[in-house]
Amino acid sequence: MGEAITERDSLPVMDTRGVTTLISDSGMIRYRINTEEWKVFDRKVPPYWAFEQGVYLEKFDTLFQVEASIEADTAYFYNKEELWKLVSNVHIQNLKGEKFDTDLLYWDQKKQRVYSDHRIRIEQPDRVIIGRGFESNQQMTIYTIHKPEGIFYVDDTATAPPDSLQADTLQKK
């Protein structure tokens, strides 16, 4: 026989396997979650849900169209703060078809903000942008990339206006 567990906060109040669930907000279905294991720790400080065997989440608009999809190896949802922490192999696709890849991502549902201070790779139809850190609205359509890098194509055929300082020094009197 093993010793009795006296630390109640170390045990999940719920441990569910092979989950597909819908989550509503104000009577509207807003999210679908698929995961192999979902644990709820209600006595931890702060309380949280754990998806330690991977999670796939879809966010729906009011017409039940997928606004965004998110996939990660591990995820934690701090329900009182309405904050998601996604860890390792985080892949996101927004409505515009842009793909976001990072190893750490936070999604603050209260502030409707997504952010990270880790390396981010954003694949757009015409370019790939890499940066360290970013922040976005929760639809992942308006975002700022911190410390960006990448290959950007420049149209050399466009004629640029002459430099006014250079033009003044070249004029003959």
N, C-alpha and C positions, 0 to 999 in steps of 0.2 A: 504494500500500500504506500502510496505517495503522501506527502504532507498536504494538509488542507491549504487551499488558496485563501489567504487572508486579505490580500490587496485586491479589492473588488475592481479598482480602476484599471487593472492590467488585463481584464477580461472584456471582450466585446459583449454588448447587450444583444447584438445580432450578428450572425455569421451566415451568410447566404452564398450559395454556389450556383454558377450558371445563370446569371441574372440578365434579363432584358426588362427594363422598366421605363415607364413614362412619368415625367414630373410636370405638374401643372403649377401655374402661378395665376391667382385670381380667376380660377375656373378655366383657364386656357392651357392646353398642352404646350409646353415650351421646350422640353428636352426629352431625348431618349438616351438611355445609358445601357450599354452592353458591357458586361464584365464577367470574368470567371469567378471572382470572389469579392464580396462586399461585406466589410466589417464596420459596425457602428460602435464607437467608444463614447458612451454618454457621460462617463464619470471622469474622463481625462480632463486636464485643464490646459488648453481649452478643449471642449468636446469636438470630435471629428469623425468623418467617415473615411475608411481606408480602402483603396483599390490597389492592392500591392501586386496583383497578377495581371495588370494591364486594364485599360479602360478605353472604350470608344464612345464618344458623346456627340450627339447631333443637337443643334439648337434650331428651333423652328420659329418662323414668323407667325403672324396672326392668321395667315392662310394655310398654315401647316407645310410651308415650303422650307427646305433646309437652308438656313442662313449661313451656317458654318458647321464644319465637322472637326473634331479634335480627337487625337489618338495619342496615348502615352503608355509607357511601360508601367508607371506607378503614378497614382494620384491620391491627393488628400483633399477633402472638402471640409472646411471649418464652418459648420452651419450657422453658428451665431454671428460670425463675421461675414458670412456669405462670400467666402474666399476659397478659390481653388488653387492648389499647388500641384503642378504637373511636372514630373521628373523623368528624365531619360527618354530619348527617342520621341520627343514631342513633335507631332506632325499636325498641321492645321491647314484647312483649305477654306477660303472665303467664297462669297457669291461670285466674285469677279474671276474665280479660278486661280487666284494667286495661292502659292504654297509656301508655308512658313515652317522651318525646321529649326529646333533648338533643343537644349538639354534641360532647361529649367524655365518655367513659365508660370506667372501668377495671373489669375483672372478674378478681379474684384467686382462681384455682381452689384454691390451697393453703389459703387462709383461708376459702374459700367465701363471699366477700364481693364485692359490687358497689358502686362508689362514683364520685362525681364532685364537682368543686368548681365546675362550670359551672351555668348555668340549666337547670332541669328542669321539664318540664310533665307532669303525671300526670292522665290522664283516667280517672275512675271513673264508674260508672253514674249516680251522683247529683250529682257535682260535678267541677270541674276545679281542681287545686291547682298553683300555680306557686311555685318556690322557687329559691334559689341554693345548690346543693350538696345532696347526699343520700348515704345509705349504706343498704345492704340486704343481706339474705341472698341467696344466688345464685338462689333460686327467685323473687325479687322479690315476696315475699308479706308480709314483715315489714321495714318500712323507716322511716327517719327522714329528714324533710325539713328542711334547714337554711334559715333565713330564708324561711319560707313566706309566701305571699300568695295571695289568691283570693277568690272569692265563696262565702260559707258561709251557708246558710239557717238561720234560727233560728225555732223554734216560739213565736210570740207568745201563743198560746192557753194555754200551760201557766202555772199559777199558781206564782209563786215565793214562797218563804217570806219573811215580812216581815224587813226589816233590823232586827236586835235593837237596834242603837244608835239608829236612828230611832224605834223603838217606845218606848224608854225616854224620849226627849226629848218625845214627844207625850202622855205620860200626865199626867192632871191629878190634883192632890192634894186 
